Amino acid sequence: MLCNKAATINYWNENAKWFKLWIEHNHYHNRIIEVLTTFVQPGWKVLDIGAGNGVLSLPLCAIGCEVTALEPSQGMRKLLYDEAVRRGIDWIKVEDKKLEDIEPDHFKDYDLIIASNSLHLTGIGFHESLQKISENNPKNVFLVAEHCPEIRVKWLCDEYTLLFAQCHQTESSSVYHHIDEVFEHYSFKKEHALCYEEKIDIRAQLTFFDDHFWIKDSALVYMFWWKIK
């Protein structure tokens, strides 16, 4: 149920404020950004599919890439614009389209296409999205996903070679300023007002330090990089 809900634009519009809290208080993307900024060259033309708040797009802009951020959620685009202003970046191109609604020619002539935890949320499905990307021959493709054992990631195009496949454990904790914020978020995720027993269960998961409530969590993140032959 949550997976279907998370595949909608409305979900991400409403979830944007919780995403902002989450991304401001953990280091989920640090290793991913390190890989990108190591392999990507200044001047590359980059497409970031499901760019969110620009957590990957903006560091690439900062090293001199020509970045198009594809983000259909208005709430997430607002976070991206705010972060771009904070960093003094005004040269990023942002599009509000879904991957499945884009014409194939849109992918032409990219040095790199990025998809970080986004392809499983598309309307055409994970493998169909990969195939749509590969058919337009970007020079490089970088994929991040948490569900690879189930998805069984494979590349569908013989023109590409897999440069590396890595996985790492990273923090993915949720962070809140006050207890009512915790309950509000869980009510949003569960799609109903919390009962007394649910609130007790949530309280049992909480820790408090650095003036915030935390629900500790981690994620196993897979990264794949393909290069055209």
N, C-alpha and C positions, 0 to 999 in steps of 0.2 A: 504493500500500500504506500509506504513512504517513498519507495523507488519511483512509482508512477507519479506521485505528487511532486517529487523533486525534479521530474522531467518537464514541468510546466513553468512558463514564464511567471505566472502569478506567485508560485512558490518562492522564486528567487527575488521577486519584488518585495515580498513580505519578509523573507529571510535575510535581506541585505544588512539590517542592523545587527543581527546575530552573527553574521559572517564577519562584520567589521570588528566586533568584540573578539571573535575567535582569532582572526588573523593578526590582531594587534598584540596578542599575548602568548603566542607560541612561535616556534621556529620551523614549522612544517615545511616551508618552501626553501629553506636555506641551502640544502644540498642540491635541489633542483636548479636554483639560480646559479650556484657555483658551477654546475655542469654546463649550463647554457653560456655563461659568460666566459668559460674556458674554450668552448668549441666554436662559438659564433664569432664571425669576423665583423668589424665595423663596416657599415655600408650594405650589409645584407638586407634583402627585402624579405620581411617576415610576416606571416599570418598566424595569429593566435586565436584558435577556435575555442569559444567559451572563456573569454579572457577575464571574466569576473571583475575584480577591482584593479586589474592591471599589474598584479603581483609579479608576473613574468614579463609582460610587455614593457613596462616602464624601465626596468633595468637594462633591457636591450635598446630602448630608445637612448638611454643615458650613455651607451657605448657607441652610439652613432649608427644604429640600424634604422631602416625605414619600416616602421611597424604598423600593420593594420590589426586592430583588436576587434574581433567579432563577438559581440555580446548583446543578445536579444532582450535582456532584462533591464528595464529602466532603472530599477533600484540599484543594480550592480553597476550600471554605467555611471550613475551619480557618484558612487564610491570611486570609480576610476577617474572621473573628471576632477573630483576633489583631491585625490592623491596626485594627479598630474600637476595641478596648480600648486600643491604643497611643494613638489619637487622642482617646480619651474620648467616643466616640460609641456610645450605647446605645439609640438610637431607630430604627435601621434594621431593616426587616423582611426576613428571609431565608427563601426557599422552596427546597426541594430538588427541585422538579419539572422535567421536560423541557418545552420549549415545546410539543412535539407531544402531550403528555399533558394539557394544560390545556384546560379547557372554554372555549368562546368568551366567555362572560360574564366571565371573569377579566380581560379587557382593557377592560372598560367604565369610562368616566369618568376615563381617564388624561389628564393634560396633556401628557405626553411618554413615548414608548417609545424606549428605546435598544437597539441591537443592534450591538455592536462585535466584529467578526471572529468571529461566532457562528452566523449563519444558515446558512452553508454546511456546518456540522457537525450540523445538525438531522436527525432521521430522516425528515422530510417534504420536505426540500430547500429551497433558497434562495428561489426564487420563491413556492413554496407558503407558506413562512413569512412572507414579505412580505405576501402576500394575506391570510393569517390575521390579521395585525396590522391591515391597512387596513380589513378588514370590520367591525372593532369601533370604528372612528372615534376613535382618540386625536387630541387636538388637534394634536400635533406628533410627528414621527418622525425620529430621528437615526440614521443608518446609517454605520458605519465598515467598510471592507473593503479588502483588499489585492489582490483578484483581479478587479477590475471589468472589465478588457478581455475576460476570458473569460466572466464572468458576464453582461455586457451589462445592467447595472442598469437597470431601468425600473419605473415605478410602475404598478400594475395597477388603480388606482381613480381615477375621474374627479373624485372629491370633494376631491382633494389637488392642491396646487400646489408645485412645487419652488422653494424659496427660494434655495438655493445648492448648488453642487457644486464641491468643491475637492479638490486633491491636493497632497501635499507629501512630500518625501524626509525620512526620519528614521532615526536610529540604531537598530539592532536587534541589537547585538553580544551574544554569549554570554560570560559571565564566570565564572571558576572560581578557587578558592582554591589548588588544587594539581593536579598532572598526573593523579593517579589519579582525581580528580573529573571531569576532562575525558574520560578513557577510559570511566569508568562511564556518563556521560551518552550518549556515542556508542554504547556497547554497548546501552543502553536503546533508542535511536532505531533502530539497525540490527537489533535483536532477535537478536543473537548475540554471542558473545565475539569481541573484535577480534583479528585476526591481526597478525603483526609488520608486514606491509606497510601495513595500515590505520593502525596506530599511527604509523608513519613519516609517512604522508600527513597525519594530524591534527597532528602536531608541526610540520610545515612551515607550517601555517596559523596557528600560535600566535604571539602577541606577549606580552611580559611587561612590565608597568609598574604602578605604584601597588600593588605587592605582590599582583597578581592575574595570572592567565593570561587572555588575551582572544582570541576569534576574531571579528574585525571583520566586521560585516555592516550592511546598511541595508535599508530597505523603502520602497516607494512606497505611501503610504496615501491612500485616497480617503474623503472625507466628504460625506454628502448630508443635507440637511435639508428635510423636507416639512412643510407646514402645511395644515390643513384649510381649505377655502375658506369 
